[in-house]
Amino acid sequence: MTSKYKKWQYWRDEWVKPVLYALIIALIIRTFIAQPFKIPTSSMVPTFKPGDRIFVTKFIYGAKIPLTNIRLPKVRKPERGDIIVFRSPVEPNKFLVKRLVGEPGDTVEIKGQHIWINGKPLEEPLSIKSITYYNRGEYGRAEKPIKVPEGHYFALGDNSLNSVDSRYWGFVPSKNIAGKVFLIHWPIPRIRLVK
């Protein structure tokens, strides 16, 4: 064997293969298990601050196979109180982070600065009950209950005064949901699991 071939064999075995394997594993993890996102705005304050970096678990709701509308089997469906990341219904190239408030078939109303579901004030989860919500936008007007269509969700920002959410543009199609936020991983003083 020539020395050039030995050098290539060394580079292939010591560098090219490990880097290629690492890229494939990273791509699989990002596509099907967890994906990082950065919080760009104050719409979820105090839960998230602008600049927070989060991880989203994708497999819990059934990760989407790229370039298809096929989803893998899910662990569970999205539930009221979950903080979700989803593709914006009005700007498809943009991902949003909001709290899921209304499930398919629910009638949602903002009354007395609180959420009412199916004609009753929401008591659980406390993560929603403790937030003050304001009547804003076409889907958040006072005295106007909104019915969530099947296959869709109603999502609101925790910072109700500074959030463009379902009150303005309507419902989140289930196919747009990328996953559930489970961890703030940066900056260091804010590292914590998200419930």
C-alpha positions in Angstrom: 0.0 0.0 0.0 1.1 3.5 -0.7 1.6 6.0 2.0 -1.2 8.2 0.5 -3.6 5.3 0.8 -2.5 4.7 4.4 -3.1 8.4 5.2 -6.5 8.3 3.6 -7.4 5.1 5.5 -6.2 6.8 8.8 -8.3 10.0 8.1 -11.3 7.9 7.0 -11.2 5.7 10.1 -10.2 8.3 12.7 -12.1 11.4 11.4 -14.5 11.0 8.6 -16.4 8.0 9.9 -16.8 9.3 13.5 -17.9 12.7 12.3 -20.4 11.2 9.8 -21.8 8.9 12.5 -22.1 11.8 14.9 -23.9 13.9 12.3 -26.4 11.1 11.6 -27.1 10.5 15.3 -27.5 14.3 15.8 -29.9 14.5 12.9 -32.0 11.5 14.2 -32.1 13.1 17.7 -33.2 16.5 16.4 -35.8 15.1 14.0 -37.4 12.5 16.2 -36.5 13.0 19.9 -35.6 16.6 20.9 -34.9 19.9 19.3 -33.4 23.2 20.6 -35.2 26.5 20.2 -34.5 30.1 21.3 -37.2 32.4 22.9 -37.2 35.5 20.7 -39.9 37.7 22.4 -41.4 38.4 25.8 -44.8 36.8 25.0 -44.1 34.0 27.6 -42.8 36.1 30.4 -42.4 35.2 33.3 -42.2 31.5 32.3 -39.5 32.3 29.6 -37.5 35.4 29.1 -36.2 36.6 25.7 -32.9 34.8 25.0 -33.8 31.7 27.0 -32.8 28.5 25.1 -35.2 25.6 25.4 -35.4 21.9 24.5 -38.6 20.5 23.0 -39.4 16.9 23.2 -40.8 15.8 19.8 -41.6 12.1 20.4 -44.2 12.7 23.2 -46.8 13.9 20.6 -45.5 11.7 17.8 -42.6 13.1 15.8 -43.4 14.1 12.3 -41.4 12.3 9.5 -39.8 15.0 7.4 -41.3 15.9 4.0 -44.5 14.0 4.9 -47.6 14.5 7.1 -46.9 11.1 8.7 -46.4 11.0 12.5 -44.8 8.3 14.6 -46.8 6.8 17.4 -47.3 9.3 20.3 -46.8 8.8 24.0 -49.8 11.0 24.7 -51.9 13.8 23.1 -51.3 17.5 23.9 -53.0 18.5 27.1 -54.3 21.7 28.6 -51.4 23.5 30.4 -48.7 22.1 28.2 -46.2 24.6 26.8 -46.0 23.7 23.1 -43.8 24.7 20.1 -45.7 24.8 16.8 -45.4 26.2 13.3 -47.3 29.5 13.1 -50.7 29.1 11.3 -50.1 32.5 9.7 -46.4 32.5 9.1 -45.5 28.8 8.2 -41.7 29.5 8.4 -41.9 30.7 12.0 -42.2 28.6 15.2 -44.1 29.9 18.2 -44.1 29.0 21.9 -47.4 29.2 23.7 -49.4 27.5 26.5 -52.1 25.1 25.3 -55.4 26.3 26.8 -58.2 24.9 24.7 -58.5 21.3 23.4 -60.5 20.1 20.4 -64.2 20.5 21.1 -63.8 22.9 24.0 -65.6 26.2 24.2 -63.1 28.8 25.4 -63.9 32.3 26.8 -61.9 35.0 28.5 -64.1 36.4 31.2 -63.1 38.4 34.2 -59.4 38.1 33.1 -59.6 34.3 33.5 -60.1 31.4 31.2 -63.5 29.7 31.1 -63.8 26.3 29.5 -67.3 24.9 28.5 -69.0 27.6 30.5 -67.1 27.0 33.8 -64.1 28.9 35.2 -60.9 26.9 34.7 -59.5 25.6 38.1 -56.8 23.3 36.8 -54.0 23.4 35.9 -52.8 26.1 38.2 -50.3 27.3 35.5 -53.3 28.7 33.6 -55.5 29.7 36.5 -52.8 31.9 37.9 -52.3 34.0 34.7 -54.3 37.1 34.0 -55.7 37.0 30.4 -57.0 40.1 28.5 -59.8 40.3 26.0 -58.0 41.1 22.8 -58.2 40.1 19.1 -61.0 38.5 17.0 -61.0 35.3 19.0 -60.6 36.8 22.5 -63.4 39.3 22.6 -65.4 39.7 25.8 -68.8 37.9 25.9 -67.7 35.8 22.8 -67.1 32.1 23.6 -65.1 30.4 20.9 -65.5 26.7 19.9 -62.2 24.9 19.2 -62.6 22.8 16.0 -61.7 19.1 16.0 -58.0 18.6 15.2 -57.1 22.1 16.5 -56.0 23.7 19.7 -56.3 27.2 21.3 -52.9 28.5 22.6 -52.1 31.7 24.6 -48.9 33.4 25.7 -48.4 33.7 29.5 -47.7 37.5 29.0 -51.2 38.2 27.8 -50.6 42.0 27.3 -47.7 41.3 24.9 -48.6 38.1 23.1 -50.0 37.6 19.6 -51.7 34.3 20.0 -54.9 32.4 19.3 -56.9 35.5 20.3 -55.7 37.1 17.1 -55.2 34.4 14.5 -57.4 31.5 15.7 -56.5 27.9 16.2 -53.4 25.7 16.0 -53.8 22.7 13.7 -52.6 19.6 15.4 -50.3 18.9 12.4 -48.4 22.1 13.2 -47.4 21.1 16.7 -43.7 20.2 16.9 -43.5 19.2 20.5 -43.6 20.0 24.2 -41.1 22.2 26.0 -39.4 20.3 28.8 -36.1 22.2 29.6 -34.6 25.6 29.8 -30.9 24.8 29.1 -29.4 28.4 28.8 -28.5 30.7 30.4 -27.0 28.8 33.3 -28.9 30.6 36.2 -32.2 29.7 34.5 -31.6 26.0 33.8 -34.6 24.0 34.9 -37.2 21.5 33.9 -40.4 23.0 32.5 -43.7 21.5 33.7 
